[in-house]
Amino acid sequence: MDNRYAISQYPDAAKVTHQLDELIKKPIYSIKPEVLKNYEENYFDKKCAKSKALIQEAKKVIPGGVQHNLAFNHPFPLVIEKAEGGYLYDIDGNTYFDFLQAGGPTVLGSNPPQVREKVIELLNNGGPSTGLFHEFEYKIAKKVCDSIESVEMFRMLNSGSEACMAAIRVARLATKKKNIIKMGGAYHGWSDQLAYGIRIPGSKATQAHGVPSFVFKHTQEFFPNDLKDLERKLRTNQLRGGTAAVMIEPVGPESGTRPVDKDFNKGVERLCHKYGALLIFDEVVTGFRIGMAGAQGYFGVSPDLTVFGKVIAGGYPGAGGLGGKKQYMKYLAAGIQAGEKIHKALVGGTMAATPISCVAGYYTLEEIERTNACQKAGQMGDLLTVGLQQLIDTYHLPFVAYNQGSICHLETVGAMHFSLNWHKIWTIPAVIEATSVRKKQMEYMGAAYMAEGLVTLAGSRLYTSAAYDEKMIKEALSAFERVFQEVAVIV
């Protein structure tokens, strides 16, 4: 097992939470309206004219003009034609620091040649898919199992959403219990039963438009970092069909947007054992970003099932999978199996584990391990975060910057730090209004970053990769400073 990790020092979750609590009590600091207008007119309209024109055409055939939520940004999405290392290039010839990193999977940086060459070799010889078995299906499964102690078996799927769906089906079959408890605010894909309590703790089904409410009969949420709340629900469920699984993001919901204490995961593991529930780690972001042994290796926890996504195919299509202990993974066996007669989880995916995704994923993991990419990316995350904290102090801003290795957070408005309290239902409209206003300002800050050559995730999350070096981070911090200089109280 490779026990090198991206996190050099785990953040003080209580301190960060207090800072975020204070942030949402204060007036909103954001980019000045006149500066935003200048960016819109002199950068986006003039220097991104080809992107603007293409998106206007795209809106005629694509709802909203883009195919993926990450692609949207104010005032319009940019059209990227090249990705290399730590940089992105749009069709107008503009260059950007890539802190989106495709949502997190490109730990090596974008389009590494060591992986690309293997993919091209595959395409020249056998094509992207045959529908039959390929040797790299075995190789990537073996690599994942060798890297993560709790993963004795692994099955490749098409996405993290599919892997989460498979995980809860396996948990219910294995335990013969009904309920799934997830961490409030965490995102586990967009399947019906897990579109509950996402983004904001306590949101329940309010974000799940188009999903009938009865679907959530056996889905529950608990407040992040609150073991007492989790145990209350586990105890109550003993009389209501039991708890099949507890599903969490190990660094906190939304990749640590609301960080959890370092010993929290061990507490969840203990409660799962006590109440006979499976522990499901969603490592879609943290798997092979925190370290080759995953976040579970860092926290010293042995989950029963682990969800993978994104990095499993190295940024190529088919990025998802489910791994875990043999006694549970047997419920995912494909085809006709001799021996023990059990009900198999309904799981499919004709394009899962294609040769192209398995080859790309295998060589990505090999290269991450060979080059110690997780630690290198984490060091760049430390450097970026310290620099942001210094800028925040220099310009006397209420912003909060912290990181868990190469997962970096820059909270300027705290839009996702609110929660809904259904015992005080009269407060909910005000919370919804506040988050809406703050989200809009977060988009404006994201636009300012973009105009200064910084691509972020929604203006509040940044992923570093091993493709960065100190010089690049220093240049990026100069760009952040240009934005911070133009921030003022808005509301």
C-alpha positions as semicolon CSV with decimal commas, in nm:
position;residue;x (nm);y (nm);z (nm)
1;M;0,000;0,000;0,000
2;D;0,121;0,351;-0,089
3;N;0,077;0,556;0,229
4;R;0,180;0,894;0,090
5;Y;-0,101;1,149;0,116
6;A;-0,186;1,492;-0,022
7;I;-0,286;1,633;0,316
8;S;0,014;1,769;0,505
9;Q;-0,197;1,914;0,788
10;Y;-0,568;1,846;0,830
11;P;-0,770;2,167;0,876
12;D;-0,923;2,247;1,214
13;A;-1,285;2,178;1,121
14;A;-1,425;2,357;1,426
15;K;-1,220;2,671;1,349
16;V;-1,320;2,669;0,980
17;T;-1,686;2,614;1,071
18;H;-1,673;2,909;1,310
19;Q;-1,519;3,128;1,037
20;L;-1,795;3,025;0,795
21;D;-2,060;3,088;1,061
22;E;-1,924;3,441;1,096
23;L;-1,901;3,489;0,719
24;I;-2,273;3,435;0,659
25;K;-2,361;3,679;0,939
26;K;-2,173;3,962;0,768
27;P;-2,270;4,179;0,472
28;I;-2,181;4,035;0,133
29;Y;-1,843;4,134;-0,005
30;S;-1,820;4,083;-0,379
31;I;-1,682;4,227;-0,699
32;K;-1,788;4,590;-0,748
33;P;-2,080;4,619;-0,995
34;E;-1,893;4,866;-1,214
35;V;-1,590;4,636;-1,228
36;L;-1,810;4,339;-1,317
37;K;-1,967;4,544;-1,596
38;N;-1,621;4,631;-1,725
39;Y;-1,527;4,261;-1,729
40;E;-1,849;4,180;-1,915
41;E;-1,800;4,448;-2,180
42;N;-1,424;4,452;-2,227
43;Y;-1,330;4,094;-2,160
44;F;-1,620;3,861;-2,225
45;D;-1,790;4,053;-2,508
46;K;-1,469;4,157;-2,685
47;K;-1,208;3,893;-2,604
48;C;-1,446;3,594;-2,589
49;A;-1,661;3,682;-2,891
50;K;-1,630;3,339;-3,053
51;S;-1,739;3,166;-2,734
52;K;-2,036;3,399;-2,700
53;A;-2,147;3,341;-3,059
54;L;-2,114;2,964;-3,038
55;I;-2,308;2,944;-2,710
56;Q;-2,587;3,151;-2,863
57;E;-2,607;2,898;-3,146
58;A;-2,582;2,606;-2,904
59;K;-2,882;2,731;-2,707
60;K;-3,096;2,658;-3,011
61;V;-3,034;2,284;-2,981
62;I;-2,902;2,235;-2,625
63;P;-3,114;2,334;-2,322
64;G;-2,928;2,625;-2,162
65;G;-2,651;2,599;-2,419
66;V;-2,425;2,351;-2,234
67;Q;-2,440;1,978;-2,162
68;H;-2,295;1,984;-1,810
69;N;-2,363;2,203;-1,507
70;L;-1,992;2,267;-1,447
71;A;-1,966;2,441;-1,784
72;F;-2,196;2,726;-1,692
73;N;-2,046;3,055;-1,583
74;H;-2,152;3,419;-1,586
75;P;-2,214;3,589;-1,827
76;F;-2,193;3,292;-2,066
77;P;-1,996;2,966;-2,083
78;L;-1,655;2,972;-2,248
79;V;-1,572;2,723;-2,522
80;I;-1,251;2,535;-2,446
81;E;-1,057;2,378;-2,732
82;K;-0,736;2,267;-2,561
83;A;-0,638;2,135;-2,219
84;E;-0,279;2,072;-2,123
85;G;-0,124;2,029;-1,780
86;G;-0,248;2,312;-1,559
87;Y;-0,381;2,528;-1,843
88;L;-0,697;2,562;-2,052
89;Y;-0,723;2,745;-2,385
90;D;-1,049;2,880;-2,532
91;I;-1,145;2,921;-2,897
92;D;-1,064;3,292;-2,883
93;G;-0,702;3,218;-2,792
94;N;-0,725;3,309;-2,422
95;T;-0,528;3,107;-2,167
96;Y;-0,646;3,014;-1,817
97;F;-0,513;2,847;-1,505
98;D;-0,721;2,532;-1,468
99;F;-0,842;2,501;-1,110
100;L;-1,156;2,316;-1,219
101;Q;-0,957;2,011;-1,331
102;A;-1,268;1,860;-1,496
103;G;-1,438;1,856;-1,156
104;G;-1,144;1,686;-0,985
105;P;-1,023;1,377;-1,175
106;T;-0,710;1,510;-1,344
107;V;-0,465;1,472;-1,056
108;L;-0,180;1,451;-1,308
109;G;-0,304;1,759;-1,490
110;S;-0,502;1,764;-1,813
111;N;-0,425;1,529;-2,100
112;P;-0,096;1,377;-1,975
113;P;0,099;1,231;-2,269
114;Q;0,193;0,916;-2,076
115;V;-0,177;0,820;-2,069
116;R;-0,273;0,968;-2,406
117;E;-0,014;0,760;-2,590
118;K;-0,151;0,438;-2,441
119;V;-0,505;0,535;-2,541
120;I;-0,396;0,612;-2,898
121;E;-0,219;0,276;-2,913
122;L;-0,540;0,105;-2,804
123;L;-0,748;0,292;-3,062
124;N;-0,504;0,200;-3,338
125;N;-0,517;-0,167;-3,245
126;G;-0,859;-0,254;-3,110
127;G;-1,097;0,039;-3,088
128;P;-1,274;0,192;-2,789
129;S;-1,522;-0,090;-2,722
130;T;-1,615;-0,444;-2,828
131;G;-1,878;-0,550;-2,574
132;L;-1,653;-0,841;-2,472
133;F;-1,384;-0,881;-2,207
134;H;-1,055;-0,694;-2,233
135;E;-0,739;-0,762;-2,032
136;F;-0,734;-0,409;-1,890
137;E;-1,066;-0,474;-1,715
138;Y;-0,864;-0,711;-1,497
139;K;-0,561;-0,482;-1,477
140;I;-0,749;-0,178;-1,350
141;A;-0,950;-0,387;-1,103
142;K;-0,629;-0,542;-0,971
143;K;-0,467;-0,196;-0,946
144;V;-0,757;-0,057;-0,743
145;C;-0,767;-0,363;-0,515
146;D;-0,390;-0,349;-0,461
147;S;-0,407;0,021;-0,375
148;I;-0,700;0,034;-0,132
149;E;-0,707;-0,214;0,153
150;S;-1,085;-0,239;0,198
151;V;-1,143;-0,301;-0,175
152;E;-1,117;-0,676;-0,230
153;M;-1,320;-0,667;-0,550
154;F;-1,402;-0,390;-0,796
155;R;-1,659;-0,342;-1,070
156;M;-1,627;-0,066;-1,328
157;L;-1,934;0,143;-1,412
158;N;-2,006;0,450;-1,623
159;S;-2,021;0,720;-1,357
160;G;-2,015;0,801;-0,989
161;S;-2,394;0,835;-0,999
162;E;-2,426;0,477;-1,125
163;A;-2,182;0,355;-0,862
164;C;-2,385;0,522;-0,585
165;M;-2,702;0,359;-0,718
166;A;-2,530;0,019;-0,720
167;A;-2,397;0,072;-0,368
168;I;-2,737;0,123;-0,208
169;R;-2,883;-0,175;-0,395
170;V;-2,599;-0,394;-0,273
171;A;-2,640;-0,264;0,083
172;R;-3,009;-0,345;0,091
173;L;-2,954;-0,694;-0,049
174;A;-2,667;-0,768;0,187
175;T;-2,832;-0,643;0,507
176;K;-3,200;-0,712;0,426
177;K;-3,267;-0,365;0,569
178;K;-3,443;-0,068;0,410
179;N;-3,314;0,275;0,506
180;I;-3,021;0,472;0,368
181;I;-2,883;0,758;0,577
182;K;-2,667;1,013;0,399
183;M;-2,481;1,318;0,520
184;G;-2,684;1,634;0,474
185;G;-2,551;1,855;0,195
186;A;-2,354;1,573;0,032
187;Y;-2,393;1,498;-0,337
188;H;-2,402;1,133;-0,439
189;G;-2,515;1,173;-0,797
190;W;-2,856;1,249;-0,937
191;S;-3,040;0,918;-0,903
192;D;-3,391;0,942;-0,760
193;Q;-3,333;0,798;-0,413
194;L;-3,014;0,994;-0,345
195;A;-3,135;1,334;-0,471
196;Y;-3,214;1,413;-0,110
197;G;-3,055;1,658;0,128
198;I;-2,814;1,786;-0,138
199;R;-2,613;2,109;-0,131
200;I;-2,767;2,242;0,194
201;P;-2,811;2,027;0,505
202;G;-3,179;1,989;0,590
203;S;-3,290;2,054;0,233
204;K;-3,454;1,711;0,216
205;A;-3,639;1,681;-0,119
206;T;-3,651;2,054;-0,198
207;Q;-3,377;2,025;-0,464
208;A;-3,519;1,712;-0,628
209;H;-3,755;1,860;-0,883
210;G;-3,919;1,593;-1,096
211;V;-3,880;1,318;-0,833
212;P;-4,201;1,198;-0,660
213;S;-4,180;1,246;-0,282
214;F;-4,269;0,882;-0,207
215;V;-3,932;0,781;-0,356
216;F;-3,760;0,920;-0,044
217;K;-3,956;0,704;0,201
218;H;-3,639;0,519;0,299
219;T;-3,379;0,794;0,243
220;Q;-3,274;1,015;0,535
221;E;-3,006;1,271;0,612
222;F;-2,809;1,362;0,922
223;F;-2,631;1,685;1,000
224;P;-2,264;1,685;0,896
225;N;-2,009;1,619;1,169
226;D;-2,287;1,535;1,419
227;L;-2,248;1,177;1,543
228;K;-2,529;1,222;1,796
229;D;-2,773;1,311;1,518
230;L;-2,659;1,009;1,317
231;E;-2,704;0,774;1,614
232;R;-3,053;0,907;1,685
233;K;-3,156;0,815;1,332
234;L;-2,985;0,477;1,346
235;R;-3,161;0,400;1,674
236;T;-3,502;0,509;1,543
237;N;-3,458;0,303;1,227
238;Q;-3,427;-0,015;1,432
239;L;-3,806;0,001;1,460
240;R;-3,859;0,112;1,099
241;G;-3,694;-0,146;0,877
242;G;-3,336;-0,098;0,994
243;T;-3,052;0,093;0,827
244;A;-2,891;-0,073;0,526
245;A;-2,610;0,181;0,493
246;V;-2,468;0,515;0,595
247;M;-2,321;0,701;0,297
248;I;-2,074;0,986;0,343
249;E;-1,814;1,198;0,171
250;P;-1,512;1,144;0,400
251;V;-1,388;1,504;0,400
252;G;-1,738;1,650;0,439
253;P;-2,026;1,729;0,203
254;E;-1,949;1,878;-0,138
255;S;-1,581;1,779;-0,117
256;G;-1,537;1,931;0,227
257;T;-1,730;2,254;0,175
258;R;-1,848;2,192;0,530
259;P;-1,542;2,012;0,673
260;V;-1,570;1,732;0,931
261;D;-1,344;1,659;1,227
262;K;-1,050;1,431;1,159
263;D;-1,189;1,158;1,388
264;F;-1,545;1,186;1,252
265;N;-1,512;0,901;1,002
266;K;-1,397;0,659;1,270
267;G;-1,702;0,760;1,473
268;V;-1,931;0,684;1,180
269;E;-1,758;0,349;1,131
270;R;-1,814;0,262;1,497
271;L;-2,186;0,348;1,477
272;C;-2,230;0,145;1,158
273;H;-2,083;-0,160;1,332
274;K;-2,302;-0,101;1,637
275;Y;-2,626;-0,084;1,437
276;G;-2,545;-0,336;1,164
277;A;-2,535;-0,085;0,879
278;L;-2,282;-0,089;0,595
279;L;-2,047;0,207;0,570
280;I;-2,028;0,348;0,217
281;F;-1,748;0,593;0,138
282;D;-1,812;0,817;-0,162
283;E;-1,456;0,869;-0,287
284;V;-1,553;1,009;-0,627
285;V;-1,334;1,314;-0,556
286;T;-1,103;1,192;-0,280
287;G;-1,013;0,853;-0,429
288;F;-0,660;0,878;-0,575
289;R;-0,656;1,252;-0,501
290;I;-0,600;1,236;-0,126
291;G;-0,370;0,940;-0,184
292;M;-0,340;0,606;-0,360
293;A;-0,501;0,448;-0,052
294;G;-0,789;0,693;-0,070
295;A;-0,926;0,917;0,204
296;Q;-1,006;0,597;0,394
297;G;-0,635;0,520;0,414
298;Y;-0,564;0,868;0,546
299;F;-0,840;0,846;0,810
300;G;-0,766;0,483;0,900
301;V;-1,117;0,360;0,823
302;S;-1,230;0,041;0,649
303;P;-1,560;0,107;0,471
304;D;-1,765;-0,186;0,346
305;L;-1,820;-0,031;0,003
306;T;-1,637;0,246;-0,181
307;V;-1,776;0,453;-0,466
308;F;-1,532;0,572;-0,733
309;G;-1,575;0,809;-1,025
310;K;-1,389;1,071;-1,229
311;V;-1,028;0,959;-1,184
312;I;-1,104;0,588;-1,243
313;A;-1,092;0,659;-1,617
314;G;-0,833;0,935;-1,587
315;G;-1,068;1,199;-1,723
316;Y;-1,180;0,976;-2,011
317;P;-1,542;0,857;-2,047
318;G;-1,669;0,570;-1,834
319;A;-1,552;0,716;-1,505
320;G;-1,711;0,520;-1,225
321;G;-1,697;0,206;-1,020
322;L;-1,784;0,031;-0,697
323;G;-1,538;-0,158;-0,481
324;G;-1,560;-0,334;-0,149
325;K;-1,535;-0,646;0,056
326;K;-1,603;-0,979;-0,116
327;Q;-1,899;-1,066;0,106
328;Y;-2,083;-0,763;-0,035
329;M;-1,940;-0,740;-0,385
330;K;-2,077;-1,087;-0,464
331;Y;-2,414;-0,917;-0,512
332;L;-2,267;-0,747;-0,820
333;A;-2,156;-1,065;-0,997
334;A;-2,241;-1,049;-1,366
335;G;-2,372;-1,340;-1,573
336;I;-2,460;-1,689;-1,448
337;Q;-2,263;-1,790;-1,142
338;A;-2,226;-2,135;-0,989
339;G;-2,241;-2,189;-0,615
340;E;-2,425;-1,966;-0,365
341;K;-2,777;-1,874;-0,472
342;I;-2,838;-1,505;-0,401
343;H;-3,037;-1,226;-0,556
344;K;-2,809;-1,008;-0,768
345;A;-2,837;-0,631;-0,766
346;L;-2,991;-0,494;-1,083
347;V;-2,689;-0,324;-1,236
348;G;-2,612;-0,279;-1,605
349;G;-2,417;-0,058;-1,839
350;T;-2,324;-0,174;-2,188
351;M;-2,053;0,089;-2,209
352;A;-1,911;0,029;-1,862
353;A;-1,549;-0,088;-1,845
354;T;-1,478;-0,021;-2,209
355;P;-1,119;-0,084;-2,317
356;I;-1,063;0,290;-2,357
357;S;-1,176;0,371;-2,001
358;C;-0,985;0,079;-1,847
359;V;-0,662;0,153;-2,034
360;A;-0,682;0,524;-1,952
361;G;-0,765;0,457;-1,589
362;Y;-0,497;0,195;-1,537
363;Y;-0,216;0,406;-1,677
364;T;-0,344;0,713;-1,492
365;L;-0,324;0,529;-1,159
366;E;0,018;0,388;-1,248
367;E;0,145;0,736;-1,330
368;I;-0,009;0,893;-1,018
369;E;0,169;0,635;-0,804
370;R;0,500;0,648;-0,994
371;T;0,528;1,026;-0,980
372;N;0,381;1,075;-0,629
373;A;0,126;1,305;-0,792
374;C;-0,111;1,315;-0,493
375;Q;0,150;1,462;-0,262
376;K;0,275;1,704;-0,527
377;A;-0,077;1,828;-0,600
378;G;-0,135;1,862;-0,225
379;Q;0,179;2,071;-0,183
380;M;0,052;2,305;-0,454
381;G;-0,282;2,319;-0,273
382;D;-0,104;2,419;0,048
383;L;0,090;2,690;-0,135
384;L;-0,224;2,826;-0,302
385;T;-0,424;2,828;0,022
386;V;-0,156;3,004;0,225
387;G;-0,129;3,265;-0,049
388;L;-0,506;3,319;-0,053
389;Q;-0,515;3,352;0,325
390;Q;-0,244;3,618;0,309
391;L;-0,436;3,810;0,043
392;I;-0,753;3,790;0,253
393;D;-0,566;3,942;0,547
394;T;-0,397;4,207;0,331
395;Y;-0,728;4,334;0,194
396;H;-0,922;4,290;0,521
397;L;-1,184;4,065;0,366
398;P;-1,414;3,824;0,553
399;F;-1,339;3,542;0,308
400;V;-1,242;3,193;0,428
401;A;-0,972;2,985;0,259
402;Y;-0,871;2,633;0,363
403;N;-0,776;2,306;0,197
404;Q;-0,767;1,930;0,234
405;G;-0,458;1,865;0,027
406;S;-0,529;1,949;-0,337
407;I;-0,899;2,019;-0,265
408;C;-0,901;2,393;-0,196
409;H;-1,187;2,613;-0,083
410;L;-1,225;2,989;-0,122
411;E;-1,551;3,089;0,040
412;T;-1,642;3,450;-0,032
413;V;-2,015;3,442;0,046
414;G;-2,075;3,107;0,221
415;A;-2,374;3,023;0,003
416;M;-2,354;2,654;0,091
417;H;-2,296;2,703;0,462
418;F;-2,661;2,763;0,542
419;S;-2,893;2,488;0,664
420;L;-3,269;2,440;0,680
421;N;-3,432;2,376;1,017
422;W;-3,773;2,212;0,975
423;H;-3,847;2,258;1,346
424;K;-3,840;2,633;1,274
425;I;-4,018;2,620;0,941
426;W;-4,087;2,995;0,942
427;T;-3,713;3,060;0,896
428;I;-3,686;2,857;0,576
429;P;-3,801;3,125;0,324
430;A;-3,539;3,368;0,457
431;V;-3,264;3,106;0,428
432;I;-3,365;3,019;0,071
433;E;-3,363;3,389;-0,022
434;A;-3,023;3,444;0,140
435;T;-2,865;3,150;-0,041
436;S;-3,009;3,269;-0,371
437;V;-2,864;3,619;-0,331
438;R;-2,527;3,485;-0,221
439;K;-2,510;3,230;-0,501
440;K;-2,556;3,508;-0,756
441;Q;-2,267;3,704;-0,605
442;M;-2,058;3,385;-0,606
443;E;-2,122;3,360;-0,981
444;Y;-2,009;3,721;-1,024
445;M;-1,687;3,649;-0,836
446;G;-1,637;3,344;-1,057
447;A;-1,674;3,566;-1,364
448;A;-1,413;3,806;-1,230
449;Y;-1,172;3,518;-1,171
450;M;-1,235;3,391;-1,524
451;A;-1,165;3,733;-1,674
452;E;-0,834;3,734;-1,489
453;G;-0,744;3,393;-1,628
454;L;-0,862;3,165;-1,345
455;V;-1,105;2,880;-1,403
456;T;-1,264;2,767;-1,075
457;L;-1,552;2,543;-0,973
458;A;-1,843;2,781;-0,914
459;G;-1,605;3,050;-0,790
460;S;-1,556;2,875;-0,456
461;R;-1,367;2,548;-0,507
462;L;-1,028;2,491;-0,664
463;Y;-0,842;2,170;-0,743
464;T;-0,467;2,170;-0,786
465;S;-0,279;1,905;-0,980
466;A;0,074;1,774;-1,005
467;A;0,113;1,979;-1,325
468;Y;0,142;2,298;-1,118
469;D;0,468;2,441;-0,989
470;E;0,550;2,726;-0,751
471;K;0,589;2,978;-1,032
472;M;0,241;2,901;-1,168
473;I;0,084;2,927;-0,823
474;K;0,253;3,263;-0,769
475;E;0,117;3,391;-1,101
476;A;-0,230;3,263;-1,015
477;L;-0,220;3,440;-0,679
478;S;-0,137;3,766;-0,858
479;A;-0,453;3,718;-1,063
480;F;-0,658;3,655;-0,748
481;E;-0,511;3,972;-0,600
482;R;-0,631;4,175;-0,898
483;V;-0,984;4,058;-0,819
484;F;-0,957;4,108;-0,442
485;Q;-0,849;4,469;-0,502
486;E;-1,189;4,533;-0,660
487;V;-1,406;4,382;-0,389
488;A;-1,642;4,590;-0,175
489;V;-1,952;4,553;0,042
490;I;-2,246;4,484;-0,193
491;V;-2,539;4,407;0,038
